[in-house]
Amino acid sequence: MTTPENPYTAPASMPARRVSPRLRQLAYALALLVAAHLLAAILYGGEYMTLVSTGAVSSINLFSSTAASLCLYAGTLRLLRDAERGRAFFIVAVGGFMMSLRGWWPFGGAAMLVISGIGLAAAGALLAHFAQQQLRDVEPR
């Protein structure tokens, strides 16, 4: 008497769902740049609060850029953990940074931090998209 095969096991011919090493390296490079962005935001946080408390910049701009920064950091962590995840965080981060850019524009250092956030979030969204596309191409049809 033979035992039937387990219907719940994956077929042996299924390829592993992994992104390429090149995309993984790019995700780590992005994470280093995002860590530098976080460090700059921490170092210059007091100056941002001074601009808001004096009324030079609206508190809505501070809230928008803070929420966008948190989405950027969460998206980066998500991208490192699950390569195909996190694209929505990056898209929200781009939108938040774009909304707050007008308020920070007259102040050079703050504007550069927002502009770098826009670039990093756009790069993260693109990496997450490529990883998602690569994993979709590996899936059996």
DOMARBA-937581 format. One line per field, with one value per atom (N, C-alpha, C, CB): residue in three letters; x, y, z; atom name; residue number from 1. Coordinates in nm, 2 decimals, padded with zeros to 4 digits. Atoms other than C-alpha are relative to their C-alpha. Glycine has a CB too. Example, Ala and Ser with C-alpha at 12.3 -4.5 7.8 and 13.67 -1.06 7.14 Angstrom:
<recs>
r = ala;ala;ala;ala;ser;ser;ser;ser
xx = 00.09;01.23;00.09;-00.10;-00.09;01.37;-00.08;00.04
yy = -00.12;-00.45;00.12;00.00;-00.11;-00.11;00.11;00.05
zz = 00.00;00.78;00.00;00.12;00.00;00.71;00.08;-00.14
a = N;CA;C;CB;N;CA;C;CB
k = 1;1;1;1;2;2;2;2
</recs>
This chain:
<recs>
r = met;met;met;met;thr;thr;thr;thr;thr;thr;thr;thr;pro;pro;pro;pro;glu;glu;glu;glu;asn;asn;asn;asn;pro;pro;pro;pro;tyr;tyr;tyr;tyr;thr;thr;thr;thr;ala;ala;ala;ala;pro;pro;pro;pro;ala;ala;ala;ala;ser;ser;ser;ser;met;met;met;met;pro;pro;pro;pro;ala;ala;ala;ala;arg;arg;arg;arg;arg;arg;arg;arg;val;val;val;val;ser;ser;ser;ser;pro;pro;pro;pro;arg;arg;arg;arg;leu;leu;leu;leu;arg;arg;arg;arg;gln;gln;gln;gln;leu;leu;leu;leu;ala;ala;ala;ala;tyr;tyr;tyr;tyr;ala;ala;ala;ala;leu;leu;leu;leu;ala;ala;ala;ala;leu;leu;leu;leu;leu;leu;leu;leu;val;val;val;val;ala;ala;ala;ala;ala;ala;ala;ala;his;his;his;his;leu;leu;leu;leu;leu;leu;leu;leu;ala;ala;ala;ala;ala;ala;ala;ala;ile;ile;ile;ile;leu;leu;leu;leu;tyr;tyr;tyr;tyr;gly;gly;gly;gly;gly;gly;gly;gly;glu;glu;glu;glu;tyr;tyr;tyr;tyr;met;met;met;met;thr;thr;thr;thr;leu;leu;leu;leu;val;val;val;val;ser;ser;ser;ser;thr;thr;thr;thr;gly;gly;gly;gly;ala;ala;ala;ala;val;val;val;val;ser;ser;ser;ser;ser;ser;ser;ser;ile;ile;ile;ile;asn;asn;asn;asn;leu;leu;leu;leu;phe;phe;phe;phe;ser;ser;ser;ser;ser;ser;ser;ser;thr;thr;thr;thr;ala;ala;ala;ala;ala;ala;ala;ala;ser;ser;ser;ser;leu;leu;leu;leu;cys;cys;cys;cys;leu;leu;leu;leu;tyr;tyr;tyr;tyr;ala;ala;ala;ala;gly;gly;gly;gly;thr;thr;thr;thr;leu;leu;leu;leu;arg;arg;arg;arg;leu;leu;leu;leu;leu;leu;leu;leu;arg;arg;arg;arg;asp;asp;asp;asp;ala;ala;ala;ala;glu;glu;glu;glu;arg;arg;arg;arg;gly;gly;gly;gly;arg;arg;arg;arg;ala;ala;ala;ala;phe;phe;phe;phe;phe;phe;phe;phe;ile;ile;ile;ile;val;val;val;val;ala;ala;ala;ala;val;val;val;val;gly;gly;gly;gly;gly;gly;gly;gly;phe;phe;phe;phe;met;met;met;met;met;met;met;met;ser;ser;ser;ser;leu;leu;leu;leu;arg;arg;arg;arg;gly;gly;gly;gly;trp;trp;trp;trp;trp;trp;trp;trp;pro;pro;pro;pro;phe;phe;phe;phe;gly;gly;gly;gly;gly;gly;gly;gly;ala;ala;ala;ala;ala;ala;ala;ala;met;met;met;met;leu;leu;leu;leu;val;val;val;val;ile;ile;ile;ile;ser;ser;ser;ser;gly;gly;gly;gly;ile;ile;ile;ile;gly;gly;gly;gly;leu;leu;leu;leu;ala;ala;ala;ala;ala;ala;ala;ala;ala;ala;ala;ala;gly;gly;gly;gly;ala;ala;ala;ala;leu;leu;leu;leu;leu;leu;leu;leu;ala;ala;ala;ala;his;his;his;his;phe;phe;phe;phe;ala;ala;ala;ala;gln;gln;gln;gln;gln;gln;gln;gln;gln;gln;gln;gln;leu;leu;leu;leu;arg;arg;arg;arg;asp;asp;asp;asp;val;val;val;val;glu;glu;glu;glu;pro;pro;pro;pro;arg;arg;arg;arg
xx = 00.08;00.00;00.09;-00.09;-00.07;00.13;-00.08;00.04;00.07;00.06;-00.01;00.07;00.01;-00.07;00.09;-00.15;-00.08;00.13;-00.08;00.05;00.06;00.06;-00.04;00.10;00.05;-00.16;00.04;-00.15;-00.03;-00.05;00.15;-00.03;-00.14;00.32;00.02;00.09;-00.03;00.46;00.07;00.09;-00.07;00.57;00.15;-00.06;-00.14;00.94;00.05;00.07;-00.04;00.96;-00.02;-00.06;00.03;00.85;00.14;-00.10;-00.13;01.14;-00.02;00.03;00.01;01.23;-00.03;00.14;00.04;01.08;00.10;-00.14;-00.11;01.39;00.03;00.12;-00.04;01.49;00.15;-00.02;-00.14;01.82;00.09;00.02;-00.09;02.13;00.03;00.13;-00.02;02.16;-00.10;00.00;00.11;01.82;00.02;-00.13;-00.02;01.91;00.11;00.04;-00.11;02.24;-00.05;00.11;00.06;02.05;-00.09;-00.08;00.09;01.80;00.09;-00.09;-00.09;02.09;00.07;00.11;-00.06;02.25;-00.10;00.05;00.11;01.91;-00.01;-00.13;00.02;01.89;00.11;00.00;-00.11;02.23;-00.03;00.14;00.03;02.12;-00.12;-00.04;00.12;01.79;00.05;-00.11;-00.05;01.99;00.07;00.10;-00.07;02.20;-00.11;00.08;00.11;01.87;-00.06;-00.11;00.05;01.74;00.10;-00.02;-00.10;02.07;-00.01;00.14;00.01;02.04;-00.13;00.01;00.12;01.68;00.01;-00.12;-00.02;01.78;00.09;00.06;-00.09;02.07;-00.06;00.12;00.06;01.87;-00.14;00.00;00.14;01.54;-00.03;-00.03;00.02;01.59;-00.02;00.12;00.01;01.63;-00.14;00.11;00.14;01.30;-00.10;-00.03;00.10;01.12;00.01;00.03;-00.01;01.26;-00.07;00.15;00.07;01.13;-00.15;00.04;00.14;00.79;-00.05;-00.04;00.04;00.78;00.00;00.09;00.00;00.87;-00.11;00.14;00.10;00.60;00.05;-00.07;-00.05;00.83;-00.05;00.16;00.05;00.70;-00.13;00.10;00.12;00.35;00.02;-00.11;-00.02;00.31;-00.06;-00.08;00.05;00.12;00.12;-00.11;-00.12;00.45;00.08;00.08;-00.08;00.63;-00.07;00.01;00.07;00.36;00.01;-00.15;00.00;00.35;00.14;-00.03;-00.13;00.73;00.04;00.10;-00.03;00.75;-00.07;-00.05;00.07;00.48;00.06;-00.15;-00.06;00.65;00.13;00.03;-00.12;00.98;-00.02;00.08;00.03;00.82;-00.04;-00.11;00.04;00.67;00.13;-00.10;-00.13;01.02;00.07;00.08;-00.08;01.18;-00.08;00.02;00.07;00.90;00.00;-00.15;-00.01;00.91;00.13;-00.03;-00.13;01.28;00.01;00.11;-00.01;01.25;-00.08;-00.05;00.08;00.97;00.07;-00.14;-00.07;01.17;00.12;00.06;-00.11;01.47;-00.05;00.08;00.05;01.25;-00.07;-00.10;00.07;01.02;00.02;-00.16;-00.04;01.16;-00.11;00.09;00.11;00.83;-00.10;-00.08;00.09;00.66;00.05;-00.03;-00.05;00.67;-00.02;00.13;00.01;00.59;-00.10;-00.05;00.10;00.28;00.06;-00.12;-00.07;00.49;00.08;00.09;-00.09;00.73;-00.09;00.09;00.09;00.44;-00.06;-00.11;00.05;00.29;00.11;-00.06;-00.11;00.63;00.03;00.13;-00.02;00.68;-00.11;00.00;00.11;00.33;00.02;-00.13;-00.01;00.40;00.12;00.03;-00.11;00.74;-00.04;00.12;00.04;00.59;-00.09;-00.06;00.09;00.32;00.07;-00.11;-00.07;00.57;00.11;00.05;-00.11;00.83;-00.02;00.03;00.03;00.66;00.03;-00.14;-00.02;00.68;00.15;-00.08;-00.14;01.04;00.10;00.05;-00.09;01.17;00.09;-00.09;-00.09;01.30;00.11;-00.08;-00.11;01.52;00.08;-00.06;-00.08;01.80;00.02;00.13;-00.03;01.90;-00.13;00.06;00.12;01.54;-00.05;-00.11;00.05;01.45;00.08;00.01;-00.09;01.75;-00.04;00.14;00.04;01.64;-00.13;-00.02;00.13;01.29;00.02;-00.10;-00.03;01.43;00.07;00.08;-00.07;01.66;-00.10;00.11;00.10;01.36;-00.09;-00.09;00.08;01.16;00.08;-00.03;-00.08;01.45;00.01;00.14;-00.02;01.50;-00.13;00.04;00.13;01.13;-00.04;-00.11;00.03;01.10;00.09;00.03;-00.09;01.40;-00.05;00.15;00.05;01.25;-00.12;-00.03;00.12;00.92;00.04;-00.09;-00.04;01.10;00.07;00.11;-00.06;01.31;-00.11;00.10;00.11;00.99;-00.08;-00.09;00.08;00.82;00.08;-00.02;-00.09;01.12;00.00;00.14;00.00;01.13;-00.13;00.03;00.14;00.75;-00.01;-00.11;00.01;00.78;00.09;00.04;-00.08;01.07;-00.06;00.14;00.06;00.89;-00.12;-00.03;00.12;00.58;00.04;-00.08;-00.05;00.78;00.05;00.12;-00.05;00.91;-00.12;00.09;00.12;00.56;-00.05;-00.11;00.05;00.42;-00.14;-00.02;00.13;00.12;-00.09;00.02
yy = -00.12;00.00;00.12;00.00;-00.12;00.34;00.12;00.03;-00.12;00.67;00.11;00.05;-00.10;00.95;00.12;00.05;-00.12;01.27;00.10;00.06;-00.11;01.56;00.11;00.05;-00.10;01.80;00.14;-00.01;-00.13;02.09;00.04;00.01;-00.03;02.08;00.07;-00.12;-00.07;02.31;-00.10;00.13;00.08;02.14;00.03;00.02;-00.01;02.08;00.09;-00.14;-00.08;02.28;00.15;-00.05;-00.15;02.61;00.07;00.02;-00.07;02.86;00.08;00.10;-00.08;03.05;00.14;-00.01;-00.14;03.39;00.10;00.03;-00.09;03.61;00.11;-00.08;-00.11;03.94;-00.02;00.14;00.01;03.97;00.06;00.06;-00.07;04.05;00.14;-00.08;-00.14;04.37;00.09;00.02;-00.07;04.49;00.01;-00.05;00.00;04.39;00.10;-00.14;-00.10;04.59;00.14;-00.03;-00.13;04.89;00.04;00.01;-00.03;04.86;00.04;-00.12;-00.03;04.86;00.14;-00.11;-00.13;05.16;00.11;00.01;-00.09;05.34;00.02;-00.04;00.00;05.25;00.08;-00.14;-00.08;05.41;00.15;-00.04;-00.14;05.73;00.05;00.02;-00.04;05.73;00.02;-00.11;-00.02;05.68;00.14;-00.11;-00.13;05.99;00.11;00.02;-00.10;06.18;00.00;-00.04;00.00;06.07;00.07;-00.15;-00.06;06.18;00.16;-00.05;-00.14;06.52;00.06;00.03;-00.05;06.56;00.01;-00.10;00.00;06.48;00.12;-00.13;-00.11;06.73;00.14;-00.02;-00.13;07.01;00.02;00.03;00.00;06.94;00.13;-00.12;-00.12;07.23;00.13;00.02;-00.12;07.48;00.00;00.00;00.01;07.35;00.05;-00.14;-00.04;07.40;00.15;-00.08;-00.14;07.75;00.07;00.04;-00.07;07.84;-00.01;-00.07;00.01;07.71;00.08;-00.15;-00.08;07.88;00.15;-00.04;-00.15;08.22;00.03;00.03;-00.03;08.18;00.01;00.12;00.00;08.17;-00.11;00.00;00.12;07.83;-00.04;-00.11;00.05;07.70;-00.14;-00.01;00.13;07.41;-00.11;00.01;00.10;07.23;-00.05;00.06;00.04;07.22;-00.09;00.12;00.09;07.07;-00.13;00.07;00.13;06.81;-00.08;00.03;00.07;06.72;-00.06;00.10;00.05;06.69;-00.11;00.11;00.10;06.49;-00.13;00.05;00.12;06.25;-00.06;00.03;00.05;06.22;-00.07;00.11;00.07;06.14;-00.13;00.10;00.13;05.87;-00.10;00.02;00.09;05.72;-00.05;00.06;00.04;05.73;-00.10;00.12;00.09;05.55;-00.13;00.06;00.13;05.29;-00.07;00.03;00.06;05.23;-00.07;00.10;00.06;05.17;-00.13;00.10;00.13;04.92;-00.11;00.03;00.10;04.75;-00.06;00.06;00.04;04.74;-00.10;00.12;00.09;04.58;-00.14;00.06;00.13;04.32;-00.08;00.03;00.06;04.23;00.08;-00.02;-00.08;04.34;00.06;-00.08;-00.05;04.38;00.09;-00.11;-00.08;04.58;00.14;-00.07;-00.13;04.94;00.11;00.00;-00.10;05.12;00.11;-00.06;-00.10;05.29;00.10;-00.07;-00.09;05.43;00.11;-00.07;-00.09;05.59;00.10;-00.08;-00.09;05.73;00.11;-00.08;-00.09;05.89;00.10;-00.07;-00.09;06.03;00.10;-00.09;-00.10;06.19;00.11;-00.07;-00.10;06.36;00.09;-00.08;-00.08;06.48;00.10;-00.09;-00.09;06.62;00.11;-00.07;-00.10;06.79;00.11;-00.07;-00.10;06.95;00.10;-00.08;-00.09;07.09;00.08;-00.08;-00.07;07.21;00.15;-00.06;-00.14;07.54;00.08;00.02;-00.07;07.64;00.01;-00.07;00.00;07.54;00.06;-00.15;-00.05;07.68;00.12;00.03;-00.12;08.02;-00.04;00.11;00.03;07.84;-00.12;-00.04;00.10;07.66;-00.13;00.06;00.13;07.39;-00.09;00.02;00.08;07.28;-00.04;00.09;00.04;07.29;-00.11;00.12;00.11;07.07;-00.14;00.03;00.13;06.81;-00.05;00.02;00.04;06.81;-00.05;00.12;00.04;06.79;-00.14;00.10;00.13;06.50;-00.11;00.00;00.10;06.33;-00.04;00.06;00.03;06.36;-00.10;00.13;00.09;06.20;-00.14;00.06;00.13;05.92;-00.08;00.01;00.07;05.84;-00.04;00.09;00.04;05.84;-00.12;00.12;00.12;05.60;-00.12;00.04;00.11;05.38;-00.06;00.04;00.05;05.36;-00.07;00.12;00.07;05.27;-00.13;00.09;00.13;05.00;-00.10;00.02;00.09;04.85;-00.04;00.07;00.03;04.86;-00.11;00.12;00.09;04.68;-00.14;00.05;00.12;04.42;-00.07;00.02;00.06;04.36;-00.06;00.10;00.04;04.33;-00.13;00.11;00.11;04.09;-00.13;00.03;00.12;03.86;-00.04;00.04;00.04;03.87;-00.08;00.12;00.08;03.74;-00.14;00.07;00.13;03.45;-00.09;00.01;00.08;03.33;-00.09;00.09;00.09;03.03;00.06;-00.14;-00.05;03.11;-00.11;00.08
zz = 00.00;00.00;00.00;00.12;00.00;-00.09;00.06;-00.15;-00.06;00.08;-00.11;00.13;00.10;-00.13;00.04;-00.02;-00.02;-00.17;00.08;-00.13;-00.08;00.07;-00.10;00.11;00.09;-00.13;00.04;-00.02;-00.05;00.09;-00.02;00.14;00.03;00.00;-00.13;00.02;00.12;-00.26;-00.10;00.02;00.10;-00.59;00.01;-00.14;00.00;-00.61;-00.10;-00.01;00.11;-00.93;00.02;-00.13;-00.02;-00.77;00.03;00.11;-00.03;-00.78;00.13;-00.12;-00.12;-00.47;-00.03;00.07;00.01;-00.42;00.06;00.06;-00.05;-00.38;-00.11;00.03;00.09;-00.53;-00.03;00.06;00.04;-00.71;00.10;-00.14;-00.09;-00.51;-00.03;00.00;00.03;-00.70;00.06;-00.16;-00.07;-00.58;00.15;-00.04;-00.14;-00.23;00.04;00.05;-00.02;-00.25;-00.01;-00.09;00.02;-00.38;00.12;-00.13;-00.11;-00.09;00.12;00.03;-00.11;00.16;-00.02;00.02;00.03;-00.01;00.03;-00.14;-00.04;00.02;00.15;-00.07;-00.14;00.38;00.07;00.06;-00.05;00.45;-00.02;-00.07;00.03;00.28;00.09;-00.14;-00.09;00.48;00.14;-00.01;-00.13;00.80;00.01;00.03;00.00;00.71;00.00;-00.13;-00.01;00.65;00.14;-00.10;-00.13;00.99;00.10;00.05;-00.08;01.15;-00.02;-00.03;00.03;00.98;00.06;-00.15;-00.05;01.09;00.15;-00.03;-00.14;01.45;00.04;00.06;-00.04;01.45;-00.02;-00.09;00.03;01.30;00.05;-00.15;-00.05;01.48;00.08;00.08;-00.08;01.72;-00.09;00.09;00.09;01.43;-00.06;-00.10;00.06;01.28;00.10;-00.05;-00.11;01.61;00.02;00.13;-00.01;01.63;-00.11;00.00;00.12;01.28;00.02;-00.13;-00.02;01.38;00.11;00.02;-00.12;01.72;-00.03;00.12;00.03;01.57;-00.10;-00.05;00.10;01.31;-00.14;00.03;00.14;01.01;-00.09;00.01;00.07;00.91;00.07;-00.01;-00.06;00.97;00.07;-00.11;-00.07;01.21;-00.09;00.13;00.10;00.93;-00.08;-00.09;00.07;00.74;00.08;-00.05;-00.09;01.04;00.01;00.13;-00.01;01.08;-00.13;00.03;00.13;00.71;-00.02;-00.11;00.02;00.69;00.10;00.00;-00.10;01.01;-00.03;00.14;00.05;00.89;-00.12;-00.02;00.12;00.56;00.04;-00.10;-00.04;00.73;00.07;00.10;-00.07;00.95;-00.11;00.10;00.11;00.63;-00.07;-00.09;00.07;00.47;00.08;-00.02;-00.08;00.76;00.01;00.14;-00.01;00.79;-00.13;00.04;00.13;00.42;-00.03;-00.11;00.01;00.43;00.08;00.04;-00.08;00.71;-00.06;00.15;00.06;00.53;-00.13;-00.04;00.12;00.21;00.03;-00.08;-00.04;00.39;00.05;00.11;-00.05;00.56;-00.11;00.11;00.11;00.27;-00.12;00.03;00.12;-00.06;-00.08;-00.09;00.08;-00.23;00.07;-00.06;-00.08;00.04;00.03;00.14;-00.04;00.15;-00.11;00.03;00.11;-00.18;00.04;-00.13;-00.04;-00.03;00.10;00.07;-00.09;00.25;-00.07;00.10;00.08;00.00;-00.08;-00.09;00.08;-00.21;00.10;-00.07;-00.10;00.10;00.04;00.12;-00.04;00.20;-00.11;00.02;00.10;-00.14;00.00;-00.14;-00.01;-00.11;00.12;00.01;-00.12;00.24;-00.01;00.12;00.02;00.15;-00.10;-00.05;00.10;-00.16;00.06;-00.12;-00.06;00.05;00.09;00.08;-00.09;00.30;-00.06;00.12;00.06;00.06;-00.02;-00.14;00.02;-00.01;00.13;-00.04;-00.13;00.36;00.04;00.11;-00.04;00.40;-00.10;00.03;00.11;00.07;00.03;-00.12;-00.03;00.20;00.09;00.06;-00.09;00.45;-00.05;00.14;00.08;00.27;00.06;-00.02;-00.06;00.52;00.01;00.13;-00.02;00.59;-00.14;00.07;00.14;00.22;-00.06;-00.09;00.05;00.14;00.06;00.02;-00.07;00.40;-00.07;00.15;00.06;00.24;-00.14;00.00;00.13;-00.11;00.00;-00.07;00.00;-00.02;00.04;00.10;-00.03;00.14;-00.12;00.11;00.12;-00.18;-00.09;-00.08;00.08;-00.37;00.05;-00.02;-00.07;-00.12;-00.01;00.14;00.01;-00.11;-00.14;00.06;00.14;-00.49;-00.03;-00.09;00.03;-00.51;00.07;00.05;-00.08;-00.24;-00.07;00.14;00.07;-00.43;-00.13;-00.03;00.12;-00.75;00.03;-00.07;-00.03;-00.58;00.04;00.12;-00.04;-00.42;-00.12;00.10;00.12;-00.76;-00.08;-00.09;00.08;-00.93;00.07;-00.02;-00.08;-00.65;-00.02;00.15;00.02;-00.68;-00.14;00.03;00.14;-01.06;-00.02;-00.09;00.02;-01.03;00.07;00.06;-00.07;-00.78;-00.07;00.14;00.07;-00.99;-00.13;-00.05;00.11;-01.29;00.04;-00.07;-00.04;-01.08;00.03;00.13;-00.04;-00.97;-00.11;00.05;00.10;-01.15;-00.05;00.05;00.05;-01.37;-00.03;-00.13
a = N;CA;C;CB;N;CA;C;CB;N;CA;C;CB;N;CA;C;CB;N;CA;C;CB;N;CA;C;CB;N;CA;C;CB;N;CA;C;CB;N;CA;C;CB;N;CA;C;CB;N;CA;C;CB;N;CA;C;CB;N;CA;C;CB;N;CA;C;CB;N;CA;C;CB;N;CA;C;CB;N;CA;C;CB;N;CA;C;CB;N;CA;C;CB;N;CA;C;CB;N;CA;C;CB;N;CA;C;CB;N;CA;C;CB;N;CA;C;CB;N;CA;C;CB;N;CA;C;CB;N;CA;C;CB;N;CA;C;CB;N;CA;C;CB;N;CA;C;CB;N;CA;C;CB;N;CA;C;CB;N;CA;C;CB;N;CA;C;CB;N;CA;C;CB;N;CA;C;CB;N;CA;C;CB;N;CA;C;CB;N;CA;C;CB;N;CA;C;CB;N;CA;C;CB;N;CA;C;CB;N;CA;C;CB;N;CA;C;CB;N;CA;C;CB;N;CA;C;CB;N;CA;C;CB;N;CA;C;CB;N;CA;C;CB;N;CA;C;CB;N;CA;C;CB;N;CA;C;CB;N;CA;C;CB;N;CA;C;CB;N;CA;C;CB;N;CA;C;CB;N;CA;C;CB;N;CA;C;CB;N;CA;C;CB;N;CA;C;CB;N;CA;C;CB;N;CA;C;CB;N;CA;C;CB;N;CA;C;CB;N;CA;C;CB;N;CA;C;CB;N;CA;C;CB;N;CA;C;CB;N;CA;C;CB;N;CA;C;CB;N;CA;C;CB;N;CA;C;CB;N;CA;C;CB;N;CA;C;CB;N;CA;C;CB;N;CA;C;CB;N;CA;C;CB;N;CA;C;CB;N;CA;C;CB;N;CA;C;CB;N;CA;C;CB;N;CA;C;CB;N;CA;C;CB;N;CA;C;CB;N;CA;C;CB;N;CA;C;CB;N;CA;C;CB;N;CA;C;CB;N;CA;C;CB;N;CA;C;CB;N;CA;C;CB;N;CA;C;CB;N;CA;C;CB;N;CA;C;CB;N;CA;C;CB;N;CA;C;CB;N;CA;C;CB;N;CA;C;CB;N;CA;C;CB;N;CA;C;CB;N;CA;C;CB;N;CA;C;CB;N;CA;C;CB;N;CA;C;CB;N;CA;C;CB;N;CA;C;CB;N;CA;C;CB;N;CA;C;CB;N;CA;C;CB;N;CA;C;CB;N;CA;C;CB;N;CA;C;CB;N;CA;C;CB;N;CA;C;CB;N;CA;C;CB;N;CA;C;CB;N;CA;C;CB;N;CA;C;CB;N;CA;C;CB;N;CA;C;CB;N;CA;C;CB;N;CA;C;CB;N;CA;C;CB;N;CA;C;CB;N;CA;C;CB;N;CA;C;CB;N;CA;C;CB;N;CA;C;CB;N;CA;C;CB;N;CA;C;CB;N;CA;C;CB;N;CA;C;CB;N;CA;C;CB;N;CA;C;CB;N;CA;C;CB;N;CA;C;CB;N;CA;C;CB;N;CA;C;CB;N;CA;C;CB;N;CA;C;CB;N;CA;C;CB
k = 1;1;1;1;2;2;2;2;3;3;3;3;4;4;4;4;5;5;5;5;6;6;6;6;7;7;7;7;8;8;8;8;9;9;9;9;10;10;10;10;11;11;11;11;12;12;12;12;13;13;13;13;14;14;14;14;15;15;15;15;16;16;16;16;17;17;17;17;18;18;18;18;19;19;19;19;20;20;20;20;21;21;21;21;22;22;22;22;23;23;23;23;24;24;24;24;25;25;25;25;26;26;26;26;27;27;27;27;28;28;28;28;29;29;29;29;30;30;30;30;31;31;31;31;32;32;32;32;33;33;33;33;34;34;34;34;35;35;35;35;36;36;36;36;37;37;37;37;38;38;38;38;39;39;39;39;40;40;40;40;41;41;41;41;42;42;42;42;43;43;43;43;44;44;44;44;45;45;45;45;46;46;46;46;47;47;47;47;48;48;48;48;49;49;49;49;50;50;50;50;51;51;51;51;52;52;52;52;53;53;53;53;54;54;54;54;55;55;55;55;56;56;56;56;57;57;57;57;58;58;58;58;59;59;59;59;60;60;60;60;61;61;61;61;62;62;62;62;63;63;63;63;64;64;64;64;65;65;65;65;66;66;66;66;67;67;67;67;68;68;68;68;69;69;69;69;70;70;70;70;71;71;71;71;72;72;72;72;73;73;73;73;74;74;74;74;75;75;75;75;76;76;76;76;77;77;77;77;78;78;78;78;79;79;79;79;80;80;80;80;81;81;81;81;82;82;82;82;83;83;83;83;84;84;84;84;85;85;85;85;86;86;86;86;87;87;87;87;88;88;88;88;89;89;89;89;90;90;90;90;91;91;91;91;92;92;92;92;93;93;93;93;94;94;94;94;95;95;95;95;96;96;96;96;97;97;97;97;98;98;98;98;99;99;99;99;100;100;100;100;101;101;101;101;102;102;102;102;103;103;103;103;104;104;104;104;105;105;105;105;106;106;106;106;107;107;107;107;108;108;108;108;109;109;109;109;110;110;110;110;111;111;111;111;112;112;112;112;113;113;113;113;114;114;114;114;115;115;115;115;116;116;116;116;117;117;117;117;118;118;118;118;119;119;119;119;120;120;120;120;121;121;121;121;122;122;122;122;123;123;123;123;124;124;124;124;125;125;125;125;126;126;126;126;127;127;127;127;128;128;128;128;129;129;129;129;130;130;130;130;131;131;131;131;132;132;132;132;133;133;133;133;134;134;134;134;135;135;135;135;136;136;136;136;137;137;137;137;138;138;138;138;139;139;139;139;140;140;140;140;141;141;141;141
</recs>
